[in-house]
Amino acid sequence: MESNTYERRQFSHLELTDQSIGQIQRSFPPSASQCLKGFELAGRSISCIGEGGDYFDFLYGPDFQDDSLKVIVGDVAGHGIDAALLMSSAKTFIRTRATVPGKPAEVVSDINRYFFLKNSHSGHFMTLFFLDVDLGTGDASWVRAGHDPAIIFYPRTERFEELKGVGLPLGVDYGHCYREYQFAKLPQGTVLALGTDGIWEARNDREEFFGKDHFRNILRETVMYSAQEIVNAVLAELATFCSGVSFGDDVTLVIVKVI
């Protein structure tokens, strides 16, 4: 109990302002497409009902350790204002915590404790995929907190790989210790896709799922495109597939391409 009281005091300054939820969310997404030391980055989020619980972020530069790139995709359970509030609060803390040195597993464990203390009374939880790339070597580490695995496509061998790993969603267990995994520098042209399940679980008017196979096929067919063009192609195909049917969940896609 003492520990929880300390944590509550420690995190108490990370509160939302009086801005509307929409204003907060519009201030969060990074610019659409960026290039950074051998990597091309692009991402987009689409909310299914106004304000959503999905988000993505690219963290790098002096505030976040110059030699690293952190790519984050998160998904708060539920929709609407409650989910948007929780997402906004979590993202504020994630950005603050990421300015302090620590291994990815340590960072995600701290995020989990914060989220648990802020939201355990509500029963809400959040999934997260946290990728940390060493910009000097190209090697990377990742942590999964209940989120769908990221997908890697190697164009030279036309092989797909999923970045799996164990880890509970954030807010389920205060004391859960997260585990990090590593992969070595990826070959030039490789595409890494991080998304939320609103993509592959989207349905058309015949109640058919968009599916991960469909998603992988688009990655295969567009691998020579820029990261932004790949994002655009996936979302355009998704819109065509769901033509006449509203999305049932928020949709977020991030593409990291090795250049």
Secondary structure as a PSIPRED ss2 file (coil, helix, strand):
# PSIPRED VFORMAT (PSIPRED V4.0)

   1 M C   1.000  0.000  0.000
   2 E H   0.000  1.000  0.000
   3 S H   0.000  1.000  0.000
   4 N H   0.000  1.000  0.000
   5 T H   0.000  1.000  0.000
   6 Y H   0.000  1.000  0.000
   7 E H   0.000  1.000  0.000
   8 R H   0.000  1.000  0.000
   9 R H   0.000  1.000  0.000
  10 Q H   0.000  1.000  0.000
  11 F H   0.000  1.000  0.000
  12 S C   1.000  0.000  0.000
  13 H C   1.000  0.000  0.000
  14 L C   1.000  0.000  0.000
  15 E C   1.000  0.000  0.000
  16 L C   1.000  0.000  0.000
  17 T C   1.000  0.000  0.000
  18 D C   1.000  0.000  0.000
  19 Q C   1.000  0.000  0.000
  20 S C   1.000  0.000  0.000
  21 I H   0.000  1.000  0.000
  22 G H   0.000  1.000  0.000
  23 Q H   0.000  1.000  0.000
  24 I H   0.000  1.000  0.000
  25 Q H   0.000  1.000  0.000
  26 R H   0.000  1.000  0.000
  27 S H   0.000  1.000  0.000
  28 F C   1.000  0.000  0.000
  29 P C   1.000  0.000  0.000
  30 P C   1.000  0.000  0.000
  31 S C   1.000  0.000  0.000
  32 A C   1.000  0.000  0.000
  33 S E   0.000  0.000  1.000
  34 Q E   0.000  0.000  1.000
  35 C E   0.000  0.000  1.000
  36 L E   0.000  0.000  1.000
  37 K C   1.000  0.000  0.000
  38 G C   1.000  0.000  0.000
  39 F E   0.000  0.000  1.000
  40 E E   0.000  0.000  1.000
  41 L E   0.000  0.000  1.000
  42 A E   0.000  0.000  1.000
  43 G E   0.000  0.000  1.000
  44 R E   0.000  0.000  1.000
  45 S E   0.000  0.000  1.000
  46 I E   0.000  0.000  1.000
  47 S C   1.000  0.000  0.000
  48 C C   1.000  0.000  0.000
  49 I C   1.000  0.000  0.000
  50 G C   1.000  0.000  0.000
  51 E C   1.000  0.000  0.000
  52 G C   1.000  0.000  0.000
  53 G C   1.000  0.000  0.000
  54 D E   0.000  0.000  1.000
  55 Y E   0.000  0.000  1.000
  56 F E   0.000  0.000  1.000
  57 D E   0.000  0.000  1.000
  58 F E   0.000  0.000  1.000
  59 L E   0.000  0.000  1.000
  60 Y C   1.000  0.000  0.000
  61 G C   1.000  0.000  0.000
  62 P H   0.000  1.000  0.000
  63 D H   0.000  1.000  0.000
  64 F H   0.000  1.000  0.000
  65 Q C   1.000  0.000  0.000
  66 D C   1.000  0.000  0.000
  67 D C   1.000  0.000  0.000
  68 S E   0.000  0.000  1.000
  69 L E   0.000  0.000  1.000
  70 K E   0.000  0.000  1.000
  71 V E   0.000  0.000  1.000
  72 I E   0.000  0.000  1.000
  73 V E   0.000  0.000  1.000
  74 G E   0.000  0.000  1.000
  75 D E   0.000  0.000  1.000
  76 V E   0.000  0.000  1.000
  77 A C   1.000  0.000  0.000
  78 G C   1.000  0.000  0.000
  79 H C   1.000  0.000  0.000
  80 G H   0.000  1.000  0.000
  81 I H   0.000  1.000  0.000
  82 D H   0.000  1.000  0.000
  83 A H   0.000  1.000  0.000
  84 A H   0.000  1.000  0.000
  85 L H   0.000  1.000  0.000
  86 L H   0.000  1.000  0.000
  87 M H   0.000  1.000  0.000
  88 S H   0.000  1.000  0.000
  89 S H   0.000  1.000  0.000
  90 A H   0.000  1.000  0.000
  91 K H   0.000  1.000  0.000
  92 T H   0.000  1.000  0.000
  93 F H   0.000  1.000  0.000
  94 I H   0.000  1.000  0.000
  95 R H   0.000  1.000  0.000
  96 T H   0.000  1.000  0.000
  97 R H   0.000  1.000  0.000
  98 A C   1.000  0.000  0.000
  99 T C   1.000  0.000  0.000
 100 V C   1.000  0.000  0.000
 101 P C   1.000  0.000  0.000
 102 G C   1.000  0.000  0.000
 103 K C   1.000  0.000  0.000
 104 P H   0.000  1.000  0.000
 105 A H   0.000  1.000  0.000
 106 E H   0.000  1.000  0.000
 107 V H   0.000  1.000  0.000
 108 V H   0.000  1.000  0.000
 109 S H   0.000  1.000  0.000
 110 D H   0.000  1.000  0.000
 111 I H   0.000  1.000  0.000
 112 N H   0.000  1.000  0.000
 113 R H   0.000  1.000  0.000
 114 Y H   0.000  1.000  0.000
 115 F H   0.000  1.000  0.000
 116 F H   0.000  1.000  0.000
 117 L H   0.000  1.000  0.000
 118 K H   0.000  1.000  0.000
 119 N H   0.000  1.000  0.000
 120 S C   1.000  0.000  0.000
 121 H C   1.000  0.000  0.000
 122 S C   1.000  0.000  0.000
 123 G C   1.000  0.000  0.000
 124 H C   1.000  0.000  0.000
 125 F C   1.000  0.000  0.000
 126 M E   0.000  0.000  1.000
 127 T E   0.000  0.000  1.000
 128 L E   0.000  0.000  1.000
 129 F E   0.000  0.000  1.000
 130 F E   0.000  0.000  1.000
 131 L E   0.000  0.000  1.000
 132 D E   0.000  0.000  1.000
 133 V E   0.000  0.000  1.000
 134 D E   0.000  0.000  1.000
 135 L C   1.000  0.000  0.000
 136 G C   1.000  0.000  0.000
 137 T C   1.000  0.000  0.000
 138 G C   1.000  0.000  0.000
 139 D C   1.000  0.000  0.000
 140 A E   0.000  0.000  1.000
 141 S E   0.000  0.000  1.000
 142 W E   0.000  0.000  1.000
 143 V E   0.000  0.000  1.000
 144 R E   0.000  0.000  1.000
 145 A E   0.000  0.000  1.000
 146 G E   0.000  0.000  1.000
 147 H C   1.000  0.000  0.000
 148 D C   1.000  0.000  0.000
 149 P C   1.000  0.000  0.000
 150 A E   0.000  0.000  1.000
 151 I E   0.000  0.000  1.000
 152 I E   0.000  0.000  1.000
 153 F E   0.000  0.000  1.000
 154 Y E   0.000  0.000  1.000
 155 P C   1.000  0.000  0.000
 156 R C   1.000  0.000  0.000
 157 T C   1.000  0.000  0.000
 158 E C   1.000  0.000  0.000
 159 R E   0.000  0.000  1.000
 160 F E   0.000  0.000  1.000
 161 E E   0.000  0.000  1.000
 162 E E   0.000  0.000  1.000
 163 L E   0.000  0.000  1.000
 164 K C   1.000  0.000  0.000
 165 G C   1.000  0.000  0.000
 166 V C   1.000  0.000  0.000
 167 G C   1.000  0.000  0.000
 168 L C   1.000  0.000  0.000
 169 P C   1.000  0.000  0.000
 170 L E   0.000  0.000  1.000
 171 G C   1.000  0.000  0.000
 172 V C   1.000  0.000  0.000
 173 D C   1.000  0.000  0.000
 174 Y C   1.000  0.000  0.000
 175 G C   1.000  0.000  0.000
 176 H C   1.000  0.000  0.000
 177 C C   1.000  0.000  0.000
 178 Y C   1.000  0.000  0.000
 179 R C   1.000  0.000  0.000
 180 E E   0.000  0.000  1.000
 181 Y E   0.000  0.000  1.000
 182 Q E   0.000  0.000  1.000
 183 F E   0.000  0.000  1.000
 184 A C   1.000  0.000  0.000
 185 K C   1.000  0.000  0.000
 186 L C   1.000  0.000  0.000
 187 P C   1.000  0.000  0.000
 188 Q C   1.000  0.000  0.000
 189 G C   1.000  0.000  0.000
 190 T C   1.000  0.000  0.000
 191 V E   0.000  0.000  1.000
 192 L E   0.000  0.000  1.000
 193 A E   0.000  0.000  1.000
 194 L E   0.000  0.000  1.000
 195 G E   0.000  0.000  1.000
 196 T C   1.000  0.000  0.000
 197 D C   1.000  0.000  0.000
 198 G C   1.000  0.000  0.000
 199 I C   1.000  0.000  0.000
 200 W C   1.000  0.000  0.000
 201 E C   1.000  0.000  0.000
 202 A C   1.000  0.000  0.000
 203 R E   0.000  0.000  1.000
 204 N C   1.000  0.000  0.000
 205 D C   1.000  0.000  0.000
 206 R C   1.000  0.000  0.000
 207 E C   1.000  0.000  0.000
 208 E C   1.000  0.000  0.000
 209 F E   0.000  0.000  1.000
 210 F C   1.000  0.000  0.000
 211 G C   1.000  0.000  0.000
 212 K H   0.000  1.000  0.000
 213 D H   0.000  1.000  0.000
 214 H H   0.000  1.000  0.000
 215 F H   0.000  1.000  0.000
 216 R H   0.000  1.000  0.000
 217 N H   0.000  1.000  0.000
 218 I H   0.000  1.000  0.000
 219 L H   0.000  1.000  0.000
 220 R H   0.000  1.000  0.000
 221 E H   0.000  1.000  0.000
 222 T H   0.000  1.000  0.000
 223 V C   1.000  0.000  0.000
 224 M C   1.000  0.000  0.000
 225 Y C   1.000  0.000  0.000
 226 S C   1.000  0.000  0.000
 227 A H   0.000  1.000  0.000
 228 Q H   0.000  1.000  0.000
 229 E H   0.000  1.000  0.000
 230 I H   0.000  1.000  0.000
 231 V H   0.000  1.000  0.000
 232 N H   0.000  1.000  0.000
 233 A H   0.000  1.000  0.000
 234 V H   0.000  1.000  0.000
 235 L H   0.000  1.000  0.000
 236 A H   0.000  1.000  0.000
 237 E H   0.000  1.000  0.000
 238 L H   0.000  1.000  0.000
 239 A H   0.000  1.000  0.000
 240 T H   0.000  1.000  0.000
 241 F H   0.000  1.000  0.000
 242 C C   1.000  0.000  0.000
 243 S C   1.000  0.000  0.000
 244 G C   1.000  0.000  0.000
 245 V C   1.000  0.000  0.000
 246 S C   1.000  0.000  0.000
 247 F C   1.000  0.000  0.000
 248 G C   1.000  0.000  0.000
 249 D C   1.000  0.000  0.000
 250 D C   1.000  0.000  0.000
 251 V E   0.000  0.000  1.000
 252 T E   0.000  0.000  1.000
 253 L E   0.000  0.000  1.000
 254 V E   0.000  0.000  1.000
 255 I E   0.000  0.000  1.000
 256 V E   0.000  0.000  1.000
 257 K E   0.000  0.000  1.000
 258 V E   0.000  0.000  1.000
 259 I C   1.000  0.000  0.000
